Amino acid sequence: MQAASTVRAGNSHSRVRGILLRLAGVGVLLGFWQLMAVLLPPSRLVGPWNAVSDLVHHYNNDPLISFFGFSAAGYGGLMYFTVRNVIVGVAVGGLCGVVGGVALARTERTRAATEPALVTLGTVPILAVMPLFVIWFGVASYTSVILVALYTTILLAQYAMRAAENLPPIYEARAKTCGARMGTRVIRVLVPGVMPEILGGLRVALAFSWGLEVFAETLGAPSGLGQGIQILSNTDNVQGILAIVLLIAAVALLVDALLMAAARLLFRWR
Amino acid sequence: MKTARISSQKSEDSDSSQAANISAGRTTGALQSLGDRAPNADVRLDAVSVTFMRSNGDRVTAIENVDLTVKTGELLCVIGRSGEGKTTLLNVVAGLVEPSEGRVLVGEREIHGTGADRGVIFQGDAVYPWMRVADNVGFGLRVKGVRRPERERVVDEYLELVGLSHVAKSWPRELSGGMRSRVAVASVFANDPEVLLADEPFGALDYVTRRRLQGVMLDLWQRTGKTILFVTHDVEEALLLATRIIVVGGGHVLDDRPVNLARPRDEEVLASSEAVETRRRLLSYLGLEPGAGSAVGQTNE
């Protein structure tokens, strides 16, 4: 008991130390940014405080964005569009990727037939095919969702396949000798066994999907932070662009933190 | 059989409550109901052969034309050197490997594939790390659809018997190797299989923990009267546990004899002339010089 509480205390200390180190890293980055802002003219770079001020000021309403006829007239409205698309794209792609990857890992012939195609698709730079998606699906909100979903599916299918292959066969053998049917084995053994490894893939997919979504929006979308950046860059509004970049970073960090908190709760056994 | 008398090995620390139960000969509800039942759980192998195909195309015969019957309630130890077919023999009975020829029967049923009637304690760690100890022990019962109150009752009883009640809510990563082995043993017994198959379950444990778990195993067998096939490298383990020992070599049963030593098998019994003679014979099958028995038994491989 005493040993367990000592371990717990040690864990909380190392967690606090980890948070402090991360904060220190962010501080160094902001310091460097501020230094560069002092050295460069405001038309090239503004400091973090100016960017935050712009973000607060234009969160609900930006006359420039309103001028271009967007229904969401502030950064907040644009952000809602982007966040929704990323979440839907990653959720759909994640589900398809995990189910597909686990299924492929369990059927040798199908895997042999599809794995080269998956690996090949994985090597194609997704940003390069983005104009094709705009041509195929038009300037619609679901165009970027499809792109994010496709990217997530390919990535997570590979993670899921590897995770299912890495799961010790003894776990499933035990379930079989307990009389568990396929459905029970998948739900009670396979899914909990592979999820921690898949979580790593999900974080990578999420991190990349923000950039993917925003870039897709700059090519053509009815709304979104990417469109906001496009409009602001046409008027050389460096302060506004940096404000949106900050907003994207903050949202990405928040979503990742929520994912990690959920993972800590779900994977307490690790 | 059902009136428990523990063997000389178990009396250590956290097993004290368990030892008290055992020495008092108390049997709890779930165990009594298991023990009262006397199904025909004979295991019969009729001319069973298993042939594997290597990746280079070579055929390897793991066991060949094996005829074997294990009577209900027997504790049969299977010994032999590595790669001689012990685990294959066990896997065939478990249904994890299909025989290339011949058939396997449990009772009157010919078996194909795995089933809850044959529980396996695996050589490796098969305790699910994502389930708490109690959930691990109750996993088989849950699969069977046993309702929660009944499941919890059975789980509690088996956890008490293996001395793990205090860690019922713990995660497996918080347990030692020996404790996890006890979880594995409790899990299989709690699932109430007709036949229990153990594949060198204690081989990776230190000497003291192994002796303690042998005691737990023996006690549960005495209480439940299960038919057990126990694969081991260790001659001393076989002498301590078995009602009968077979030696497997080259895919064949080389020797098959009952062990009529008295129980509990304490130092005195294991030093008797009959035990010495059995040990000598078993060691000679394993290719060891007669007289090297005690040293081999203590070092375990």
Chai-1 contact restraints between the chains, C-beta under 6 A:
chainA,res_idxA,chainB,res_idxB,connection_type,confidence,min_distance_angstrom,max_distance_angstrom,comment,restraint_id
A,I170,B,F122,contact,1.0,0.0,6.0,A-B,restraint_1
A,I170,B,G124,contact,1.0,0.0,6.0,A-B,restraint_2
A,I170,B,A126,contact,1.0,0.0,6.0,A-B,restraint_3
A,A173,B,L96,contact,1.0,0.0,6.0,A-B,restraint_4
A,R174,B,A126,contact,1.0,0.0,6.0,A-B,restraint_5
A,K176,B,T114,contact,1.0,0.0,6.0,A-B,restraint_6
A,T177,B,A94,contact,1.0,0.0,6.0,A-B,restraint_7
A,T177,B,T114,contact,1.0,0.0,6.0,A-B,restraint_8
A,T177,B,V120,contact,1.0,0.0,6.0,A-B,restraint_9
A,C178,B,A116,contact,1.0,0.0,6.0,A-B,restraint_10
A,C178,B,G140,contact,1.0,0.0,6.0,A-B,restraint_11
A,C178,B,V143,contact,1.0,0.0,6.0,A-B,restraint_12
A,C178,B,N191,contact,1.0,0.0,6.0,A-B,restraint_13
A,G179,B,G115,contact,1.0,0.0,6.0,A-B,restraint_14
A,G179,B,A116,contact,1.0,0.0,6.0,A-B,restraint_15
A,G179,B,V143,contact,1.0,0.0,6.0,A-B,restraint_16
A,A180,B,V143,contact,1.0,0.0,6.0,A-B,restraint_17
A,T184,B,V143,contact,1.0,0.0,6.0,A-B,restraint_18
A,P192,B,W130,contact,1.0,0.0,6.0,A-B,restraint_19
A,W269,B,P129,contact,1.0,0.0,6.0,A-B,restraint_20
A,W269,B,W130,contact,1.0,0.0,6.0,A-B,restraint_21
A,W269,B,W171,contact,1.0,0.0,6.0,A-B,restraint_22
